[in-house]
Amino acid sequence: MALRRGFKTEANATSREIRAELGLATDAPLCPFMTATHLGVTVVKLSAFTAQHPEAVGYLIGSMGQTEFSAITVCIGTQRVVIYNDGHSPARCAANIMHELSHLLLLHPPHPLCGENGKRHFDASLEDEANWLGPALLVSDEAAVAVAKRNLALRSAADEYGVSRQLMQMRLNVTGAHRRASRAA
């Protein structure tokens, strides 16, 4: 993942700015639903479409189809709607929603779902940015250091922030939280 120079610093600043706008401490957990509401984005569960498309929704929410759909942002004029796969765990749903909100915060342009060749449109550099910002929003730089200072068990920290253990571990690693916490002690 090759992010542009200064991007990670900007991501940390965005994480602090969103928390400040919501009146939260820089190390507070950040709810993706509250963030979406703050940004004027509607969030809809995939299961809300069961009546219209029972077979498709059943497949995507079920164990066989979960790997095929996580979330998408649909643009209806200026309105943005995030549809997420509520068949995933709550921690995965939080990450999926925050990933989509990251695209919006980064002002990534909307693209058609499929290109002219019928294949899914995929811009690796935009996805890399959203893949970095989403976790940085869920577990801010300050939150990772606070977790390390409190010496929280990984499971407890993940539960507190509503994320997976893998996401929490990644944020602890990339922020150097344990090293920074030991220096501050």
Salt bridges, closest charged atoms under 4 A:
GLU10 OE1 - ARG4 NH1 2.97
GLU21 OE1 - HIS38 NE2 2.63
GLU127 OE1 - HIS99 NE2 2.87
GLU127 OE2 - HIS103 NE2 3.26
GLU129 OE2 - ARG4 NE 3.36
GLU129 OE1 - HIS108 NE2 2.69
ASP141 OD1 - ARG180 NH1 2.91
GLU142 OE2 - ARG16 NH1 2.97
GLU160 OE1 - ARG150 NH2 2.90
